[in-house]
Amino acid sequence: MKLAGLASYDQRVARAARTLLGCQGFDGGWGLTLSSVSSIVNTSEVLAILRAADVGGAPVRGALAYLAEAVEQHCRPRQKGGRGRTPGSSASA
């Protein structure tokens, strides 16, 4: 027996997952908008939604590969100190 409102939640999560899967970047990640570069934060948030929708496979593997590379780039030291530039950005950090 499903709790009241849970079916509606499941439907909304499934719809969100379908929408997000159609917006995955060529690099395996997601950005804030369709025209934004992928980011660690946005990609991580999408993975939580995909998990809630019980989605796996190639899209998740691509996202995890993106995160593995992006975290490595993000953690590199800058010339002036601090963290490295935001992965995917063209501006200097």
Backbone torsions as a table, in degrees:
resi	resn	phi	psi	omega
1	MET	NA	127.7	178.3
2	LYS	-85.3	144.6	175.0
3	LEU	-73.0	150.7	179.8
4	ALA	-57.8	132.6	177.7
5	GLY	88.8	-16.0	-177.9
6	LEU	-69.6	-37.7	178.6
7	ALA	-62.3	-41.1	178.0
8	SER	-62.9	-41.6	177.2
9	TYR	-60.9	-47.7	179.5
10	ASP	-58.5	-40.7	179.1
11	GLN	-65.0	-42.6	179.9
12	ARG	-67.1	-39.2	177.9
13	VAL	-65.7	-42.4	178.8
14	ALA	-63.0	-41.5	178.7
15	ARG	-65.6	-42.3	177.9
16	ALA	-62.1	-42.7	179.8
17	ALA	-62.2	-43.9	178.7
18	ARG	-60.6	-43.9	179.6
19	THR	-62.4	-46.9	-178.5
20	LEU	-65.1	-37.7	178.5
21	LEU	-61.3	-32.5	178.0
22	GLY	-75.4	-9.1	-176.5
23	CYS	-114.3	9.0	-178.0
24	GLN	-65.2	135.4	-179.2
25	GLY	-71.0	161.3	179.0
26	PHE	-61.2	-22.9	-179.2
27	ASP	-88.2	-0.5	179.0
28	GLY	96.9	-8.5	-177.6
29	GLY	-107.0	-175.2	177.5
30	TRP	-130.1	146.9	173.9
31	GLY	-108.4	-178.1	-179.0
32	LEU	-66.7	-36.3	177.7
33	THR	-131.6	174.9	179.3
34	LEU	-62.3	-29.4	-178.3
35	SER	-96.7	1.3	-180.0
36	SER	-85.4	152.0	173.4
37	VAL	-70.7	155.8	178.6
38	SER	-64.3	149.3	178.1
39	SER	-135.7	157.5	178.2
40	ILE	-61.8	-46.1	-176.6
41	VAL	-64.0	-51.1	-177.9
42	ASN	-64.4	-40.3	179.0
43	THR	-64.5	-40.7	177.9
44	SER	-63.5	-40.3	178.7
45	GLU	-64.7	-40.3	178.9
46	VAL	-65.1	-40.3	179.2
47	LEU	-58.8	-36.2	177.7
48	ALA	-64.4	-39.6	178.8
49	ILE	-68.6	-42.8	178.5
50	LEU	-62.0	-37.7	177.9
51	ARG	-64.5	-43.8	179.4
52	ALA	-62.5	-29.3	179.2
53	ALA	-90.7	3.6	179.7
54	ASP	60.3	39.8	177.9
55	VAL	-97.5	136.5	177.7
56	GLY	-138.9	-154.4	174.5
57	GLY	81.7	-152.1	-172.9
58	ALA	-56.7	-43.1	179.8
59	PRO	-60.2	-40.1	-179.8
60	VAL	-71.3	-41.2	177.2
61	ARG	-61.0	-41.0	177.6
62	GLY	-62.8	-41.7	179.4
63	ALA	-65.6	-41.9	179.5
64	LEU	-66.8	-37.3	176.2
65	ALA	-64.9	-42.8	176.5
66	TYR	-58.2	-48.4	-178.1
67	LEU	-61.6	-41.2	-179.5
68	ALA	-60.1	-42.6	179.3
69	GLU	-73.0	-42.9	-176.4
70	ALA	-65.8	-40.3	179.9
71	VAL	-64.4	-41.4	178.2
72	GLU	-60.0	-46.0	178.4
73	GLN	-65.3	-41.2	-176.1
74	HIS	-64.6	-32.0	-175.9
75	CYS	-88.4	-5.2	178.2
76	ARG	-66.9	141.1	179.1
77	PRO	-68.0	147.1	174.5
78	ARG	-87.8	162.5	176.8
79	GLN	-62.8	-35.7	-178.1
80	LYS	-98.8	15.0	-179.3
81	GLY	93.3	172.4	-179.2
82	GLY	84.1	-168.5	-179.4
83	ARG	-84.2	170.3	178.3
84	GLY	-72.1	175.6	-179.1
85	ARG	-68.3	158.4	178.6
86	THR	-64.7	125.9	180.0
87	PRO	-55.4	134.8	178.4
88	GLY	89.2	-12.0	-178.8
89	SER	-85.9	155.0	179.5
90	SER	-102.3	-12.0	-179.6
91	ALA	-82.0	149.0	177.1
92	SER	-75.1	145.9	-179.3
93	ALA	-96.9	NA	NA
